[in-house]
Amino acid sequence: MQGAILSGEDLSKIFSTLVLIVVAVGASAVLWIGVNLLFNQVRTSWTRFNALAGYAVGFLLLLLLQGNRLLKPHGPDADSITRLGELLWTPLLGALVFSALAVILANNDDRAQRLWIASGSGLLLGGFIGIRLAEDARPELEVLPLLLSTVAIAGISAGIALLRRRAPAPAALIGGALGWLIGGFGVPELGSGSAVESAIAAVVPGLAIGARIGLGKNADMVGRARIDAKSRGAIFLVPALFFVTVSLIAPTLITIWLSLKDEDSVDLVWFENYGSVFTDINSFDVGDWTNIFTSLLFVLGVLVGLGGLAIGLVLRKRTGDGFSAGGPAFAPLMIAMVMIVFGVLSVLRGTIMNNLWWVFTVTVFSTGLGLAIAVLADRAKLESVAKSIIFMPMAISLVGASIIWRLVYVARDTSKSQTGLMNAVWVELGRWSTGSGIPTVLGTVLVWVLVALGVASISRSLTSRTYDKIPLRALATIVLLWIAYRFTFDGIGGFRTNSAGETVPDTIFFVQDQPFNNVWLMVILIWIQTGFAMVIMSAAIKAVPTELIEAAKVDGATESQVFWRVTLPQIRTTIGVVVTTLIVLVMKVYDIVKVVTNGNFGSQVLANDMFEEAFLFSNTGVGAALAVILFASVLPVMVLNIRRMQREA
């Protein structure tokens, strides 16, 4: 009981957090209302609007610099009241100066005078900030990067302005100021420069921005109305863009910059980290690529694919349609594709290949199973119950699901009973197939009955001339025949023969045995995401107009033809959304690998490798490079999905 009582420190933290939340929400509300009231002055009082805007810009700019201790720090012996006063007096003074300058420019339409006033003010402000910069923020200027970044960004800005049919000079001034700031403060090491260097680094951007303001002119009534109208959209958009910039864009740019530096983020090594990723055998290993052609999966996949191709060519010659979705050649070709990809990716190893294997397997099987369940459960009895059960894994966290399946896969010593479900079934199947009791007899009869049913189904298809069903049934019958033969004569399941000639149980190390331990990890995510795919596609299927389905049935279409020829084309866009969503999710997979194997046994993926390199091995450069590779892999899929949504809108 005593441990359950909150301490005074805990209560203090809770109270301070609540106060921080209230202050943040209140400040956001006040700021939003204040900005609206500010732009209400555009039409009625141009001078007042400029005065208030100048005051706000000056105060926020210098408060940001002072609050982040970029200007000279406070005295170490000052009390909190003195520190607060020192923190505020510079922003307040700067706000008054900015406000006065804005009023002067708002009442002056002479372009030459505006240029001199604004440029001079920018020069003075830049000099003030540069001289006041704290010692640990002073840059040691490097001439070449400074000039290159300035010229490059100024040129890009001017080019964009020309493409938009606007004057290039104002854009070049802003671009040059930004490039100078990047070259002056972003490239060199901070804290080792002099006061003169910091003044130079701050004066030039101030002068350029001042000149840009001076080149502008006061808006007439039409221009003020345009500013008032556009400001309303910006008031809603800018906060969202600010948070996106702070939480996404800025960290992305910083990560890209860190990926170009060494492991301590000190020296610039350019693309060396990316080279190390693709030359590291643990990340990208294609040395045994010739083994692809001797892989059993690859060979079987090619044979099945050739069979499907032959069926398709024959049907095309007879009917003109041999490779349509749902046709006789479709299933063999899809199975062949899966087998060939598995054969290739089981030979080509490394973190990057594992990620590709994850993307292919989870996306294909989650989408396929979700679509199959959505179709089979549509308008069936207890549809909602079945879908709820299948969707239930979505409510489990990835960590929780990983722990559950780790227990399912566990392999104990064969002298003990198996607690893992998979090995318990496997070992018991081995006992049945090598034993002589009733379970063995019943199992033998069952598998041969299944083979007979498979042969009967093929015969029925031949007599009814439903040739489109034969390939899949034949493939299933061949698999059943192999299982029946093994069960009857050689044994199948978890057993082995020891040196004494005795048959003893044998387990499978699902998590440890390479390379297909990766597939067993993928099963966890397939188990979770199948419910997601099912729900989305079930909703899309129910939205298909019933008139189309009824018209197809009136024309004599079977249920299979209705699905492949009517329903599937109608939900094609939804399938695309599900696929792209799954690809983005799978590319970032981390939790499952971290919990089950921690990247051992050849199961490493990009996200886990990135975490280990950056935080366990303290190699920030390689960790950032892996993060950029992961981002670059996901970005095209996201862009494709967004463009599709925009086209539909």
C-alpha positions in Angstrom: 0.0 0.0 0.0 2.8 2.3 0.9 4.4 1.9 -2.6 1.1 2.8 -4.3 0.9 6.3 -2.6 2.2 9.1 -4.8 5.2 11.0 -3.3 5.4 14.7 -3.1 7.8 14.7 -6.1 5.4 12.7 -8.2 2.6 15.1 -7.4 4.8 18.1 -8.2 5.6 16.6 -11.6 2.0 15.9 -12.3 1.0 19.5 -11.3 3.8 21.0 -13.4 2.8 18.9 -16.4 -0.8 20.0 -16.0 0.3 23.6 -15.7 2.4 23.3 -18.8 -0.5 21.8 -20.8 -2.9 24.6 -19.7 -0.3 27.3 -20.5 0.5 25.7 -23.9 -3.2 25.4 -24.9 -4.0 28.9 -23.5 -1.0 30.4 -25.3 -2.0 28.7 -28.6 -5.6 30.0 -28.3 -4.4 33.5 -27.4 -2.0 33.5 -30.3 -4.6 32.3 -32.8 -7.1 34.9 -31.7 -4.4 37.6 -31.7 -3.3 36.8 -35.2 -6.9 37.0 -36.4 -7.4 40.3 -34.7 -4.1 41.5 -36.2 -5.2 40.8 -39.8 -8.5 42.4 -39.1 -6.6 45.7 -39.2 -5.4 45.2 -42.8 -8.4 46.9 -44.4 -9.2 49.5 -41.8 -5.8 50.7 -40.6 -2.6 49.8 -42.6 -0.3 51.7 -40.3 -1.7 50.0 -37.2 -1.4 46.6 -38.9 2.2 47.2 -39.7 3.0 48.5 -36.2 1.5 45.5 -34.5 3.0 43.0 -37.0 6.5 44.6 -36.6 6.2 44.5 -32.9 5.2 40.8 -32.9 8.0 39.8 -35.4 10.6 41.7 -33.4 9.6 40.3 -30.1 9.3 36.7 -31.2 12.6 36.8 -33.2 14.7 38.2 -30.3 12.8 36.1 -27.7 13.7 33.0 -29.7 17.4 34.0 -29.8 17.5 35.0 -26.1 15.5 32.1 -24.9 17.8 29.6 -26.6 20.8 31.3 -25.2 22.2 32.2 -28.6 22.8 35.7 -27.3 25.1 36.5 -24.5 24.1 34.5 -21.4 22.8 35.9 -18.2 25.0 36.5 -15.2 25.6 33.3 -13.3 24.9 34.9 -9.9 21.6 36.6 -10.9 18.4 35.6 -9.2 15.4 34.3 -11.2 13.7 37.8 -11.3 16.8 39.4 -12.7 17.2 36.6 -15.2 13.6 37.0 -16.3 14.1 40.7 -16.8 17.3 40.1 -18.8 15.4 37.6 -20.9 12.6 40.0 -21.7 14.3 43.4 -22.1 16.1 42.6 -25.4 12.9 41.2 -27.1 10.8 44.1 -25.8 13.4 46.6 -27.1 13.7 44.8 -30.4 9.9 44.8 -30.7 9.7 48.6 -30.3 12.5 49.1 -32.9 10.8 46.7 -35.4 7.4 48.4 -34.8 8.8 51.9 -35.4 10.6 50.8 -38.5 7.3 49.2 -39.8 5.4 52.4 -39.2 8.0 54.4 -41.1 7.9 52.1 -44.1 4.1 51.9 -44.0 3.9 55.7 -44.5 6.7 56.0 -47.1 6.1 55.1 -50.7 9.4 56.5 -52.1 11.2 53.4 -53.3 14.8 54.8 -52.8 14.1 56.0 -49.3 12.4 52.6 -48.4 15.4 50.7 -49.7 17.9 52.9 -47.7 15.8 52.7 -44.5 15.1 49.0 -44.6 18.7 48.0 -45.7 20.3 50.2 -43.1 18.0 48.8 -40.4 18.7 45.2 -41.5 22.5 46.0 -41.4 22.3 47.4 -37.9 20.1 44.6 -36.6 22.4 42.0 -38.0 25.4 43.7 -36.5 23.7 43.9 -33.1 22.8 40.2 -33.2 26.2 39.2 -34.4 28.0 41.1 -31.7 25.6 39.9 -29.0 26.0 36.2 -30.0 27.1 33.9 -27.2 30.7 32.6 -27.5 29.5 29.0 -28.0 27.3 30.1 -31.0 30.0 32.0 -32.9 30.9 30.3 -36.2 34.4 29.9 -37.6 33.6 31.0 -41.2 34.7 28.8 -44.1 34.7 30.9 -47.3 34.1 28.2 -49.9 31.0 26.6 -48.3 29.7 30.0 -47.4 29.8 31.3 -51.0 28.7 28.1 -52.6 25.6 27.8 -50.4 24.7 31.5 -50.9 25.1 31.4 -54.7 23.3 28.1 -55.1 20.2 28.9 -53.0 20.0 32.4 -54.4 20.2 31.0 -57.9 17.5 28.4 -57.2 15.2 31.0 -55.7 15.6 33.3 -58.6 15.0 30.4 -61.0 11.8 29.5 -59.2 10.7 33.1 -59.4 11.3 33.3 -63.1 9.3 30.1 -63.6 6.4 31.7 -61.7 6.9 34.8 -63.9 7.9 37.1 -61.0 10.9 39.4 -60.5 14.0 37.4 -59.7 15.8 40.0 -57.5 13.6 39.8 -54.4 13.6 36.0 -54.4 17.4 36.0 -54.9 17.8 38.2 -51.9 15.8 35.9 -49.7 17.5 32.8 -51.1 20.9 34.5 -50.7 20.2 35.3 -47.0 19.1 31.7 -46.3 22.1 30.3 -48.1 24.4 32.7 -46.1 22.9 31.5 -42.9 23.3 27.9 -43.8 26.9 28.4 -44.9 27.7 30.6 -42.0 26.0 28.7 -39.1 25.2 25.3 -40.5 28.5 24.1 -42.0 31.3 25.4 -39.7 31.9 24.4 -36.2 30.2 26.7 -33.7 32.0 28.1 -30.6 35.4 28.6 -32.2 34.8 31.8 -34.1 35.5 35.4 -33.3 33.1 38.3 -32.7 34.0 39.7 -36.1 33.2 36.4 -37.8 29.8 36.2 -36.0 29.1 39.8 -37.0 29.8 39.1 -40.6 27.7 35.9 -40.5 24.7 38.0 -39.2 25.1 41.3 -41.0 24.9 40.0 -44.6 21.5 38.2 -44.1 20.2 41.2 -42.2 21.2 43.5 -45.1 19.7 41.1 -47.8 16.4 40.8 -45.9 16.2 44.5 -45.3 16.9 45.2 -49.0 14.1 42.7 -49.9 11.7 44.6 -47.7 12.8 47.9 -49.1 12.1 46.7 -52.7 8.5 46.1 -51.8 5.8 48.7 -51.8 2.8 49.5 -49.6 -0.4 47.7 -50.7 -3.3 49.6 -52.2 -6.9 48.8 -51.2 -7.1 45.8 -53.7 -3.8 44.5 -52.4 -5.0 44.9 -48.8 -8.2 43.0 -49.6 -6.1 40.2 -51.1 -3.8 40.0 -48.0 -6.9 39.9 -45.7 -8.4 37.0 -47.8 -5.2 35.0 -48.0 -4.4 35.5 -44.4 -7.4 33.4 -43.2 -6.1 30.3 -45.0 -2.6 30.9 -43.7 -3.8 31.3 -40.1 -5.2 27.8 -40.2 -2.4 26.3 -42.4 0.8 27.8 -40.8 0.4 26.2 -37.3 0.0 22.8 -38.9 2.9 23.4 -41.3 5.0 24.6 -38.3 4.4 21.4 -36.3 5.0 19.3 -39.4 8.2 21.1 -40.0 9.4 20.8 -36.4 8.4 17.2 -36.0 9.0 15.8 -39.5 10.8 18.0 -42.0 13.5 19.4 -39.7 14.4 16.0 -38.2 14.5 14.5 -41.7 16.9 17.2 -43.0 19.1 16.8 -39.8 19.2 13.0 -40.3 20.3 13.4 -43.9 23.0 15.8 -42.8 24.2 13.4 -40.1 24.3 10.6 -42.6 27.0 12.5 -44.4 29.2 12.8 -41.3 31.4 10.3 -39.4 30.3 8.1 -36.5 30.8 11.0 -34.0 29.0 13.6 -36.3 32.1 15.7 -36.5 33.8 15.3 -39.8 32.1 15.3 -43.2 32.6 12.0 -45.0 29.9 12.5 -47.7 28.5 9.2 -49.0 31.0 6.9 -47.2 28.3 5.7 -44.8 26.0 4.7 -47.6 28.9 2.9 -49.3 29.6 1.0 -46.0 25.9 -0.1 -45.8 25.9 -1.6 -49.3 29.4 -3.2 -49.0 28.7 -4.7 -45.6 28.0 -8.4 -46.0 25.5 -8.2 -43.1 23.5 -5.6 -44.9 23.7 -6.7 -48.6 25.0 -10.1 -49.4 24.6 -11.4 -53.0 27.8 -13.4 -53.1 25.9 -16.7 -53.4 23.6 -15.6 -56.2 24.4 -18.6 -58.3 22.7 -20.9 -55.7 19.4 -19.3 -56.7 19.3 -21.7 -59.7 19.8 -24.8 -57.6 17.2 -23.7 -55.0 14.4 -26.3 -54.8 11.8 -23.5 -54.4 13.1 -21.6 -57.4 13.2 -24.8 -59.6 9.7 -25.8 -58.5 8.4 -22.2 -59.0 9.8 -22.2 -62.6 8.2 -25.5 -63.4 4.8 -24.4 -62.0 5.2 -21.1 -63.8 5.9 -22.9 -67.1 2.8 -25.0 -66.5 0.7 -22.0 -65.9 2.2 -20.2 -69.0 1.4 -23.3 -71.1 -2.2 -23.4 -69.9 -2.6 -19.6 -70.6 -1.1 -19.9 -74.1 -3.4 -22.8 -75.0 -6.5 -21.0 -73.7 -5.5 -17.8 -75.5 -5.3 -19.7 -78.8 -8.7 -21.3 -78.2 -10.7 -18.5 -76.5 -8.5 -15.4 -76.9 -8.4 -14.9 -73.1 -5.8 -17.0 -71.4 -4.2 -14.9 -68.7 -7.1 -13.0 -67.1 -7.5 -12.8 -63.4 -9.3 -15.8 -62.0 -8.6 -17.9 -65.2 -7.0 -21.3 -65.2 -3.5 -19.9 -65.6 -3.9 -17.3 -62.8 -3.4 -19.5 -59.8 -0.3 -21.4 -61.1 1.3 -18.2 -62.1 0.7 -16.6 -58.7 2.0 -19.6 -56.9 5.0 -19.7 -59.1 5.7 -16.0 -58.4 5.7 -16.6 -54.7 7.9 -19.7 -54.9 10.4 -17.9 -57.2 10.6 -14.8 -55.0 11.1 -17.0 -51.9 13.8 -19.0 -53.7 15.6 -15.8 -54.7 15.4 -14.0 -51.3 16.3 -17.1 -49.3 19.6 -17.1 -51.1 20.3 -13.4 -51.3 20.9 -12.4 -47.7 21.4 -9.3 -45.5 19.3 -6.6 -43.9 18.1 -5.0 -47.1 17.1 -8.3 -48.7 15.3 -9.3 -45.5 13.3 -6.0 -45.7 12.4 -6.8 -49.3 11.3 -10.3 -48.3 9.1 -8.8 -45.5 7.5 -6.3 -47.9 6.7 -8.9 -50.5 5.4 -11.7 -48.2 3.4 -9.6 -45.7 1.8 -7.4 -48.4 0.9 -10.3 -50.7 -0.4 -12.7 -48.0 -2.2 -10.1 -45.9 -3.9 -8.6 -48.9 -4.8 -12.0 -50.4 -6.1 -13.5 -47.2 -8.0 -10.3 -46.3 -9.6 -10.3 -49.7 -10.5 -14.0 -49.6 -12.0 -13.7 -46.1 -13.9 -10.6 -47.1 -15.4 -12.4 -50.1 -16.2 -15.6 -48.4 -17.8 -13.9 -45.3 -19.8 -11.5 -47.4 -23.5 -12.0 -46.6 -22.8 -15.3 -44.8 -24.3 -16.3 -41.5 -22.5 -15.0 -38.4 -20.5 -12.7 -40.7 -20.0 -10.1 -38.0 -18.8 -12.7 -35.5 -16.3 -14.2 -37.9 -14.9 -10.8 -38.9 -14.7 -9.7 -35.3 -12.6 -12.7 -34.5 -10.3 -12.2 -37.5 -10.0 -8.5 -36.7 -9.2 -9.1 -33.0 -5.4 -9.4 -33.4 -5.4 -5.7 -34.6 -6.2 -4.8 -30.9 -2.9 -6.5 -29.7 0.3 -4.5 -29.8 3.1 -5.7 -31.9 5.2 -6.4 -28.8 2.3 -8.4 -27.3 1.8 -10.4 -30.5 5.5 -11.1 -30.7 5.5 -12.5 -27.2 2.5 -14.7 -27.9 4.0 -16.2 -31.1 7.4 -16.6 -29.5 5.7 -18.9 -27.0 3.9 -20.7 -29.9 7.3 -21.3 -31.7 9.3 -22.3 -28.6 11.1 -25.7 -28.9 11.9 -27.6 -25.7 14.3 -30.5 -25.2 12.8 -33.6 -26.8 12.9 -35.4 -23.4 10.2 -33.1 -22.2 6.7 -32.4 -23.5 6.5 -29.6 -25.9 4.7 -26.4 -24.7 5.0 -24.6 -28.0 1.9 -25.3 -30.1 3.7 -25.7 -33.4 6.3 -28.1 -32.1 3.7 -30.0 -30.1 1.7 -30.6 -33.3 4.9 -31.4 -35.3 6.3 -33.9 -32.8 2.9 -35.6 -32.4 2.5 -35.9 -36.2 6.0 -37.5 -36.3 4.8 -40.1 -33.7 1.7 -40.9 -35.7 3.4 -41.2 -39.0 6.1 -43.6 -37.6 4.0 -45.5 -35.1 1.6 -48.4 -35.5 -1.4 -47.6 -33.3 -4.9 -46.4 -34.0 -3.8 -42.7 -34.6 -1.3 -44.0 -37.3 -4.0 -46.0 -39.1 -6.6 -43.3 -38.9 -4.0 -40.7 -40.2 -3.1 -42.9 -43.1 -6.7 -43.5 -44.0 -7.4 -39.8 -43.8 -4.6 -38.6 -46.0 -5.4 -41.2 -48.7 -9.1 -40.3 -48.6 -8.1 -36.6 -49.2 -6.0 -37.7 -52.2 -9.0 -39.7 -53.5 -11.2 -36.6 -53.1 -8.7 -34.6 -55.0 -8.6 -37.0 -57.9 -12.4 -37.1 -57.8 -12.6 -33.3 -58.0 -10.3 -33.3 -61.0 -12.4 -36.0 -62.7 -15.6 -34.0 -62.0 -14.0 -30.9 -63.6 -13.1 -32.9 -66.7 -16.5 -34.4 -67.1 -18.3 -31.0 -66.5 -15.7 -29.3 -68.7 -14.9 -26.7 -66.1 -11.3 -26.6 -67.1 -10.5 -23.4 -65.3 -10.6 -25.3 -61.9 -8.3 -28.1 -62.9 -4.8 -26.5 -62.4 -5.4 -25.5 -58.8 -7.1 -28.8 -57.9 -4.3 -30.7 -59.6 -1.6 -28.8 -57.7 -3.4 -29.4 -54.4 -3.8 -33.1 -55.2 -0.1 -33.5 -56.0 0.8 -31.9 -52.6 -1.7 -34.2 -50.9 -0.2 -37.2 -52.7 3.3 -36.3 -51.6 2.1 -35.9 -47.9 0.2 -39.3 -48.1 3.2 -41.1 -49.5 5.5 -39.6 -46.8 3.1 -40.4 -44.1 2.6 -44.0 -45.2 6.1 -45.0 -46.1 8.8 -42.6 -44.9 7.1 -40.8 -42.1 6.4 -37.1 -41.8 6.7 -34.7 -38.9 9.0 -34.2 -35.9 11.1 -37.3 -35.8 14.6 -38.5 -36.5 16.6 -41.7 -36.4 19.5 -41.7 -33.9 22.8 -43.6 -34.1 21.2 -46.7 -32.5 18.6 -46.8 -35.2 15.8 -45.7 -32.9 13.1 -43.2 -33.9 13.0 -40.3 -31.5 11.2 -36.9 -31.5 12.7 -34.0 -33.3 11.7 -30.3 -33.0 11.9 -27.4 -35.4 13.7 -24.2 -34.3 11.3 -21.9 -35.9 13.1 -18.7 -34.7 16.7 -19.9 -35.1 16.8 -21.9 -38.3 17.9 -19.7 -41.2 16.8 -18.4 -43.6 13.1 -19.3 -43.3 13.0 -18.2 -39.7 12.3 -14.8 -41.3 9.1 -16.2 -42.8 7.9 -17.4 -39.3 8.4 -13.8 -38.0 6.4 -12.5 -41.0 3.5 -14.8 -40.0 3.1 -12.6 -36.9 2.5 -9.5 -38.9 0.3 -11.3 -41.4 -1.8 -12.6 -38.5 -2.3 -9.0 -37.4 -2.7 -7.2 -40.7 -5.1 -9.7 -42.4 -7.9 -8.3 -40.2 -7.1 -4.8 -41.4 -7.1 -5.8 -45.0 -10.3 -7.8 -44.5 -12.3 -4.9 -43.0 -11.2 -2.3 -45.6 -12.0 -4.6 -48.6 -15.2 -5.9 -47.1 -16.5 -2.3 -46.9 -15.4 -1.8 -50.5 -17.2 -5.0 -51.6 -20.4 -4.0 -50.0 -20.2 -0.7 -51.8 -20.2 -2.4 -55.2 -23.6 -1.5 -56.9 -25.9 -4.5 -56.7 -27.2 -3.6 -60.2 -23.9 -4.6 -61.7 -23.8 -8.0 -59.9 -27.4 -8.8 -60.8 -26.8 -7.8 -64.5 -23.8 -10.1 -64.6 -25.8 -13.0 -63.2 -28.6 -12.4 -65.6 -26.1 -12.7 -68.4 -25.1 -16.2 -67.1 -22.0 -15.3 -65.1 -21.0 -17.7 -62.3 -20.1 -16.5 -58.7 -16.5 -16.8 -59.6 -16.9 -14.8 -62.8 -18.9 -12.2 -61.0 -16.1 -11.7 -58.5 -13.2 -11.6 -60.9 -14.9 -9.7 -63.7 -17.3 -7.3 -61.8 -16.4 -7.0 -58.1 -12.6 -7.0 -58.3 -12.4 -4.1 -60.9 -14.7 -2.1 -58.7 -12.5 -2.4 -55.6 -9.2 -2.1 -57.4 -8.5 1.3 -56.0 -9.2 0.1 -52.4 -6.8 -2.8 -53.0 -4.2 -0.3 -54.1 -4.7 1.7 -50.9 -4.4 -1.4 -48.7 -1.2 -2.5 -50.5 0.5 0.8 -50.3 -0.4 1.1 -46.6 1.0 -2.3 -45.9 4.2 -1.6 -47.8 4.8 1.6 -45.7 4.0 -0.3 -42.5 6.2 -3.3 -43.3 9.2 -1.3 -44.4 9.3 0.2 -40.9 8.9 -3.2 -39.1 10.9 -3.1 -35.8 9.0 -4.5 -32.8 8.6 -8.1 -34.0 12.2 -8.6 -34.8 13.4 -6.8 -31.7 11.3 -8.9 -29.4 11.6 -12.3 -31.0 15.2 -12.4 -32.3 16.8 -9.0 -31.7 18.1 -9.3 -35.2 20.0 -12.5 -34.6 20.0 -15.6 -36.7 20.0 -13.7 -40.0 16.7 -11.9 -39.2 18.0 -8.3 -39.1 15.8 -5.5 -40.7 16.5 -1.9 -41.5 14.7 -0.3 -38.5 16.4 -2.6 -35.9 19.8 -2.2 -37.6 19.4 1.6 -37.6 18.6 1.6 -33.8 21.5 -0.7 -33.0 24.0 1.3 -35.1 23.0 4.7 -33.7 22.3 3.9 -30.1 24.1 0.6 -29.2 27.2 1.0 -31.3 27.2 4.8 -31.2 27.8 5.0 -34.9 25.5 8.0 -35.7 26.6 8.3 -39.3 25.7 4.7 -40.4 22.5 4.8 -38.2 21.4 8.0 -40.0 22.3 6.5 -43.4 20.1 3.5 -42.7 17.3 5.9 -41.6 17.6 7.8 -44.9 17.6 4.5 -46.9 14.4 3.5 -45.0 12.8 6.9 -45.7 13.8 6.8 -49.3 12.2 3.3 -49.6 8.9 4.4 -48.1 8.7 7.8 -49.9 7.8 6.7 -53.4 5.0 4.5 -52.1 3.6 7.4 -50.1 3.8 9.8 -53.0 2.1 7.2 -55.3 -0.7 6.8 -52.7 -1.2 10.6 -52.3 -1.3 11.1 -56.0 -3.9 8.4 -56.4 -6.0 10.0 -53.7 -5.7 13.4 -55.4 -6.7 12.0 -58.8 -9.8 10.4 -57.2 -10.7 13.6 -55.4 
